[in-house]
Amino acid sequence: MAVASPELVLQAQGLGKRYGATVALDDAGLRLHAGEVHALMGQNGAGKSTLIRLLTGVERADAGRIVLDGRAIAPATPLDAQREGISTVYQEVNLCPNLSVAENICAGRYPRRRWGGIDWGRAREEARALLRELHLEIDVDLPLGGYPVAVQQMVAIARALGVSARVLILDEPTSSLDEDEVRDLFRVMRRLRERGMAILFVTHFLDQVYAICDRITVLRNGRNVGEYAAAELPQPALVAAMVGREVELAGAHAAAPVAGNAPTLLEAEGIGARNKLHPVDLRLRAGEILGLGGLLGSGRTELARLLFGLDRVEQGTLRIAGSDADLRHPADAVRRGLALCPEERKTEGIVAELSVRENIVLALQARLGWRRRLSRTQQESLAGRFVELLGIRTADIETPVGALSGGNQQKVVLARWLATEPKLLVLDEPTRGIDIAAKQEIMGEVVKLARQGMAVLFVSAEIDELTRLCDRIAVMRERRKAGELPGDADGARVLAMIAGH
C-alpha cells in the first residue's frame, strides 16, 4: 500500500548489489518524504544494511539509481553523501572520541578567520547553538569519548543539522540506550520531523516502530515486500511480512517446572567487586532458566563477568556444583563447566575473519589445549552438527563469520560454547540487535537446553523476554540485586521493581 505525501525527498529505485554469488539486494527500493519518520524493517540478512551502505556512499550499487530532490545522485564515499544532504548516525557512533565535541560537530567545515586559521570561538558557539536546538547543554571543549553513548548520538545528530542534511538515517540508534534516553531521542526525532527532515529509522524493536514511525518499508531476501502506513499495519502482519510466514509473537514457551530435588549448580553469597558491583546473592539449579533484568548500568553485565572470571570476585563466596570456586581467569570457569555468550557479540564474541568452523571449535580447542588438536575431520563434523542443530544460515562452514547476519553470528557464538558441553550457560543479551525470527529460534533453543538439564542465566533488558522465558527473574538496580520475582510475574511488577517502586 503506497502512502501519498506532498514532497518526495529521496527515492531509491531498482537497487541491486551482489557479493560474488551472493545476492544482497535485488530490485530494491525506498521512498522518503519530507517531515516523516520512516522505518526500514526486515530480518538480519534481508538487505537493510546493504541498502544503507548504498545510500550513504560506503558502497556503489550494481544496478538502479538514487534520486534526491528530483536529481540523480551516485555518492562514491560517505563524504559525498553528506555533501548531497544524507547524514547517518550508527549504533556505534562513528565520530572521533579523542576530539572535542566542537571539533566533531564542525570537522570538515571549520569556520575560518580572515587570515585562514580556524576560528575556534565561532566553532564552539556554532556547536553550542546546534546542541541547543536539541535541548542539550554540555561542555563542547571536552572529548566526545567522555560522554555516554546517548550524548554521542545527539552530537552526531547536531553534526547532521550543521551540514543541513535533508535525510537523516538512524541505524539501530536505540540498541545501547535505556528507556529515558530512548524517550529523549524520540523527542528530538519529532522536532526534526516537524522541521521537514526525512528520517529513516532502522530498529529491531517493534514497539519503537509504532511509537515514532509514520510509514514502514519491509525488505525480505534483498527485495521489497511492501510499503505501509504504520497506523494501518498490525504488529503480527508486520512480522509476517518480515519473515514470510506467521510467527507467534509470544515467543518461546516457558520451560518445564524445575524439579524440587534438582541440584544447585551455582551459588553466590555476597559476591561483589569494588566500584563494579555491590554484594549479590544468587542461586541457580540444573534445568532452570534464571532471568537477570534491569536497566543499562544496573550491574547485569558486571555480575555476568564476575561469574565467568572475566573480573575478580573481591568479596563473598562463589560455589559451583557445591564446591568453592576462585575464578582467576575465564579458563577456570570453562574447566568448571561454565560458558558465556557476551553482550558485545562483534568485539567479544565472534572472530570475524575466521570461518564458521574455526569460530565454533575455538572454545573446545582452547579447553583441550593445543597439544590435543582437533583434526580437520573432527572440526568439520562438529561445526556441521551445530550448523544443522541451530539452523545457522551460511553458504558453508568455511564462510567467514563476519559475512553472516547478526542473528546467525549469535548462533555461532552459542554453538561455540555448546560444543564444550557446559553445565551452566550465561547468555548476556543474546537477542540484542537480531531479527524477530532469530530471536524466536534462539529462545526456543534455550528452552531445549534447560529441559536437558542445563542451567541458564538469561540476561536481558527486554521484560517481555524475561516473563515469557524464565522460571525466576532477578532484578538489578544501581549495581545491587533489588529482588526476585517468579517467571510468570506480570511485566508491570518487573518494571516496578526495576524502577524501585
C-alpha positions in Angstrom: 0.0 0.0 0.0 1.7 3.2 -1.1 1.2 6.3 1.1 0.9 9.7 -0.5 2.9 12.6 0.7 3.3 16.2 -0.6 7.1 16.2 -1.0 9.2 13.2 -2.1 12.8 13.9 -0.8 14.6 10.6 -1.7 13.7 7.7 -4.0 15.9 4.6 -4.5 14.7 2.6 -7.5 15.7 -0.9 -8.7 18.9 -1.1 -6.5 20.9 -4.3 -6.9 24.1 -5.5 -5.2 26.0 -8.7 -5.4 28.9 -10.1 -3.4 30.3 -12.8 -5.6 27.5 -15.4 -5.9 25.5 -13.8 -3.0 22.7 -11.5 -4.0 22.3 -8.9 -1.2 19.8 -6.6 -3.0 17.6 -7.4 -6.0 15.4 -4.6 -7.4 15.1 -3.0 -4.0 13.7 0.5 -3.4 12.7 3.1 -0.9 10.8 6.4 -0.8 11.4 9.0 1.9 9.1 12.1 2.2 9.7 15.4 4.0 8.5 15.5 7.6 8.2 11.8 8.2 9.9 9.1 10.2 10.1 6.0 8.0 11.0 2.6 9.4 13.1 0.1 7.4 12.3 -3.3 8.6 13.5 -6.9 7.8 15.3 -9.8 9.3 19.0 -9.8 9.6 20.3 -10.6 6.1 17.2 -9.0 4.5 19.4 -6.3 2.9 18.8 -3.3 5.2 22.5 -2.7 5.9 23.4 -3.1 2.3 20.7 -0.6 1.2 22.0 1.9 3.8 25.6 1.4 2.6 24.5 2.3 -1.0 22.5 5.4 0.1 25.5 6.7 2.2 28.2 6.0 -0.4 30.0 3.3 1.6 29.5 1.0 -1.5 28.3 1.5 -5.1 25.2 -0.2 -6.4 25.5 -2.7 -9.3 22.1 -1.6 -10.6 19.4 1.0 -10.0 19.5 4.7 -9.1 19.1 7.1 -6.2 17.2 10.3 -6.7 17.4 13.2 -4.1 15.2 16.2 -4.5 14.5 15.2 -8.1 18.2 14.9 -9.1 20.0 11.6 -9.6 23.0 11.1 -7.3 25.7 8.5 -7.1 27.7 9.1 -3.8 31.1 7.3 -4.0 32.0 8.0 -0.4 30.2 8.9 2.8 31.6 12.4 2.4 29.9 12.6 -1.0 26.6 11.5 0.6 27.0 14.1 3.4 27.6 16.8 0.8 24.5 15.8 -1.0 22.5 16.1 2.2 22.4 12.5 3.6 23.7 12.0 7.1 23.9 8.8 9.1 24.0 8.0 12.9 25.1 4.5 13.6 24.6 2.2 16.6 28.3 2.6 17.2 28.8 6.3 16.8 31.4 6.8 14.0 32.9 10.1 15.3 36.3 10.7 16.8 36.2 10.1 20.6 39.6 11.7 21.2 38.4 15.0 19.7 36.3 17.6 21.5 32.5 17.8 20.9 33.0 21.1 19.0 35.7 19.5 16.8 33.4 16.6 15.9 30.5 18.8 15.1 32.5 21.2 12.9 35.0 18.7 11.4 35.4 19.3 7.7 33.8 22.7 7.7 35.6 24.7 10.4 34.8 28.4 10.5 37.9 30.3 9.3 39.4 33.6 10.3 40.2 36.2 7.8 43.9 35.1 7.5 43.0 31.5 7.1 43.3 30.0 10.6 40.4 28.1 12.3 38.1 30.4 14.4 37.7 28.2 17.4 35.5 30.7 19.2 32.9 30.5 16.4 33.3 26.7 16.2 32.4 26.4 19.9 29.5 28.8 19.6 28.2 27.0 16.5 28.4 23.6 18.3 26.6 25.0 21.3 23.9 26.5 19.1 23.3 23.2 17.3 23.2 21.3 20.5 20.8 23.9 22.0 18.4 23.1 19.2 18.4 19.5 20.6 17.9 20.9 24.1 21.3 19.6 25.1 23.7 21.7 27.2 27.2 20.2 27.6 30.8 21.4 27.6 31.8 21.3 23.9 35.5 21.6 24.8 35.6 18.1 26.5 36.5 15.0 24.5 33.5 13.3 22.9 34.6 9.9 24.3 34.0 11.0 27.8 30.2 11.3 27.3 27.7 8.4 27.3 26.5 6.9 24.0 23.2 8.7 24.1 25.0 12.1 24.2 27.4 11.0 21.5 24.4 10.2 19.3 23.0 13.7 19.9 26.3 15.1 18.9 26.2 13.1 15.7 22.6 14.4 15.0 23.8 18.0 15.7 26.6 17.5 13.2 23.9 16.4 10.6 22.0 19.7 11.4 25.2 21.6 10.9 25.6 20.3 7.3 21.9 21.0 6.6 21.0 17.4 6.0 17.8 16.6 4.1 17.9 13.0 5.0 18.9 11.6 8.4 19.5 7.8 8.7 19.4 6.4 12.2 20.8 2.8 12.1 19.9 0.9 15.3 20.4 4.1 17.4 18.5 2.7 20.5 20.2 -0.6 21.0 22.5 0.8 23.7 20.1 3.3 25.3 17.9 3.0 28.3 14.2 3.9 28.3 14.8 7.6 29.3 17.4 8.0 26.7 15.1 6.5 24.0 12.4 9.0 25.0 14.9 11.8 24.7 15.9 10.6 21.2 12.3 10.3 20.1 11.6 13.9 21.3 14.5 15.1 19.1 13.2 13.0 16.1 9.8 14.5 16.4 11.2 18.0 16.4 13.3 17.2 13.3 10.2 15.8 11.6 8.3 19.0 12.3 11.1 20.9 10.6 10.6 18.9 7.5 13.5 16.4 7.7 13.1 12.9 6.2 14.2 10.4 8.8 15.0 6.7 8.1 14.8 4.7 11.3 16.2 1.1 11.5 15.5 -0.9 14.6 14.6 -4.4 15.8 12.2 -3.1 18.5 8.7 -3.3 17.2 7.2 -1.2 19.9 9.5 1.7 18.9 8.4 1.4 15.3 4.8 2.1 16.3 5.8 4.7 18.8 7.6 7.0 16.4 7.2 6.0 12.7 4.7 7.2 10.1 5.5 4.6 7.4 7.2 1.3 7.1 9.2 -0.4 4.3 9.8 -4.1 4.6 12.7 -6.0 2.9 13.0 -9.7 2.7 15.8 -11.6 1.0 17.0 -8.4 -0.6 13.7 -7.5 -2.2 10.9 -5.1 -1.3 7.9 -6.8 0.4 5.9 -3.6 0.6 5.4 0.0 1.9 2.8 0.6 4.5 1.3 3.2 6.8 2.3 2.3 10.3 -1.2 3.0 11.7 -2.7 0.5 9.2 -0.2 -2.4 9.7 -0.8 -4.5 12.8 2.3 -6.0 14.5 1.5 -9.6 13.5 1.1 -8.5 9.9 4.5 -6.7 10.1 6.2 -9.8 11.5 4.6 -12.0 8.8 5.8 -9.6 6.1 9.3 -9.7 7.5 9.7 -13.4 7.9 7.4 -14.6 5.1 5.2 -16.6 7.4 3.0 -16.2 10.5 5.1 -16.1 13.7 3.7 -16.4 17.2 4.8 -13.2 18.9 4.6 -14.8 22.3 8.0 -16.4 21.6 9.4 -19.5 23.2 7.2 -21.5 25.6 8.3 -21.5 29.2 10.5 -24.3 30.3 9.1 -27.2 32.2 9.0 -26.6 36.0 12.3 -27.3 37.7 12.2 -30.4 39.9 12.4 -29.7 43.6 15.4 -32.0 44.0 17.4 -30.5 41.1 21.0 -29.9 42.2 22.2 -26.4 42.8 24.9 -25.7 40.1 25.8 -22.2 41.1 25.5 -20.4 44.5 26.8 -16.9 45.1 26.8 -15.4 48.6 27.5 -11.7 48.8 29.8 -11.7 45.8 30.9 -8.2 44.6 33.8 -6.1 43.3 34.8 -2.6 44.3 33.3 0.2 42.1 31.6 -2.5 39.9 29.1 -4.5 41.9 27.6 -4.4 45.5 27.3 -7.8 47.2 24.8 -10.0 45.4 23.2 -13.4 46.4 22.2 -15.7 43.6 21.3 -19.4 43.3 20.8 -21.4 40.1 19.7 -25.0 39.8 20.1 -27.6 37.0 17.4 -27.2 34.4 16.5 -23.7 35.5 16.3 -20.5 33.4 17.1 -17.6 35.7 16.4 -14.2 34.2 18.5 -11.2 35.1 16.8 -7.9 34.4 17.5 -4.2 34.9 18.4 -1.0 33.1 21.7 -0.3 31.4 24.3 0.2 34.1 22.3 -1.7 36.7 25.0 -4.3 37.2 23.7 -7.1 35.0 26.8 -7.4 32.8 29.1 -6.8 35.8 27.6 -9.8 37.6 27.9 -12.0 34.5 31.6 -11.0 34.2 32.2 -12.0 37.8 30.6 -15.3 37.4 32.7 -16.1 34.4 36.1 -15.0 35.8 36.4 -12.0 33.5 36.6 -9.8 36.6 37.8 -11.0 40.1 35.3 -11.6 42.9 36.7 -9.3 45.6 34.2 -10.3 48.3 31.8 -13.0 49.1 31.8 -16.7 48.2 31.1 -18.4 44.9 30.3 -22.1 44.7 30.0 -24.2 41.6 28.4 -27.7 42.0 28.8 -27.5 45.7 32.5 -26.6 46.0 34.1 -23.2 46.4 35.3 -21.6 43.2 38.1 -19.0 42.9 37.9 -18.0 39.2 41.0 -16.1 38.3 40.5 -16.4 34.6 37.7 -17.4 32.2 39.6 -20.7 31.5 39.0 -21.6 35.2 35.2 -21.1 34.6 35.3 -23.2 31.4 37.0 -26.0 33.3 34.3 -25.8 35.9 31.6 -26.2 33.3 30.6 -22.6 32.7 30.1 -20.8 29.3 29.4 -17.2 28.5 27.9 -15.6 25.4 29.0 -12.0 25.9 26.9 -8.9 25.3 29.2 -7.4 22.7 29.0 -10.0 20.0 31.2 -8.3 17.4 34.0 -7.2 19.7 34.0 -10.0 22.4 32.1 -12.9 20.7 33.0 -13.6 17.1 36.4 -13.6 15.4 35.0 -12.0 12.2 37.9 -13.0 9.9 37.8 -16.7 10.9 35.4 -19.2 9.3 32.2 -20.5 10.9 34.1 -23.8 11.5 37.0 -22.1 13.2 34.7 -20.0 15.4 32.7 -23.0 16.6 35.7 -25.1 17.6 37.6 -22.3 19.2 36.5 -22.7 22.9 36.6 -26.5 22.8 40.1 -26.5 21.3 41.2 -24.0 24.0 39.9 -26.3 26.7 41.6 -29.3 25.2 44.9 -27.5 24.8 46.9 -27.2 21.6 48.7 -30.5 22.2 45.4 -32.3 21.7 44.4 -30.7 18.4 41.1 -31.4 16.9 41.6 -32.9 13.4 40.1 -31.2 10.4 37.6 -34.0 10.1 36.6 -33.6 13.8 36.2 -29.8 13.3 34.1 -30.2 10.2 31.9 -32.8 11.9 31.4 -30.7 15.0 30.7 -27.5 13.0 28.4 -29.2 10.6 26.4 -30.7 13.5 25.9 -27.4 15.2 25.1 -25.6 11.9 22.3 -28.1 11.4 21.2 -28.2 15.1 20.9 -24.4 15.4 19.8 -23.7 11.9 22.8 -21.4 11.1 22.2 -20.0 7.7 25.6 -19.9 5.9 26.8 -20.9 2.4 29.2 -23.4 4.0 31.2 -23.8 7.2 34.2 -22.1 5.6 32.4 -18.8 5.2 33.9 -16.0 7.3 31.6 -15.5 10.3 31.8 -11.7 9.7 29.8 -12.2 6.5 26.8 -13.7 8.3 23.8 -11.7 9.6 23.8 -10.7 13.3 21.4 -13.5 14.3 23.5 -16.2 12.6 26.6 -14.7 14.2 24.9 -15.1 17.6 24.1 -18.7 16.8 27.7 -19.3 16.0 28.8 -17.9 19.4 26.2 -20.1 21.1 27.4 -23.2 19.1 31.0 -22.5 20.2 30.0 -22.8 23.9 27.6 -25.7 23.4 30.5 -27.6 21.9 32.2 -27.5 25.3 29.1 -29.3 26.8 28.7 -26.7 29.7 26.6 -27.3 32.8 25.8 -23.6 33.2 25.3 -21.2 30.3 25.4 -17.4 30.8 23.7 -15.5 28.0 24.3 -11.8 28.2 21.7 -10.0 25.9 21.7 -12.9 23.4 18.9 -11.4 21.3 20.1 -7.8 21.1 20.3 -6.5 17.6 18.9 -9.6 15.9 15.7 -10.0 14.0 12.4 -11.5 15.4 12.7 -14.9 13.7 16.3 -15.4 15.0 15.1 -14.3 18.5 12.4 -16.9 18.4 14.9 -19.6 17.4 17.5 -18.7 20.0 14.9 -18.5 22.8 13.5 -21.9 21.7 17.0 -23.4 21.8 17.4 -22.0 25.4 14.3 -23.8 26.5 15.5 -27.1 24.9 18.8 -26.8 26.8 17.1 -26.2 30.1 14.9 -29.2 29.5 18.0 -31.3 29.0 19.3 -30.2 32.5 21.5 -27.2 31.7 21.2 -24.2 34.0 20.9 -20.9 32.1 21.4 -17.3 33.3 19.5 -15.2 30.8 20.4 -11.5 30.9 18.0 -9.2 29.0 16.8 -5.7 29.0 13.5 -6.8 27.4 10.9 -7.5 30.1 8.7 -9.5 27.7 11.6 -11.9 27.1 12.1 -12.4 30.8 8.5 -13.1 31.6 8.0 -15.4 28.6 11.1 -17.5 29.1 12.3 -17.6 32.7 11.5 -19.7 35.8 12.6 -16.8 38.1 13.6 -13.2 37.5 16.3 -11.5 39.5 16.2 -7.7 39.1 19.3 -5.5 39.3 19.2 -1.8 40.2 22.1 0.6 40.8 24.6 -2.4 40.8 22.6 -4.2 43.6 20.2 -7.0 43.4 16.8 -5.4 44.0 14.9 -8.6 44.4 13.4 -11.7 42.7 10.1 -12.4 41.1 8.5 -15.6 39.7 8.9 -16.1 36.0 5.2 -15.7 35.4 5.1 -12.3 37.1 3.3 -9.5 35.3 5.6 -7.3 33.3 4.3 -4.3 35.3 5.7 -5.9 38.5 9.1 -6.4 36.9 9.1 -2.8 35.7 8.1 -1.5 39.1 11.0 -3.4 40.7 13.4 -2.1 38.1 12.1 1.4 38.8 12.5 1.0 42.5 8.8 1.1 43.4 
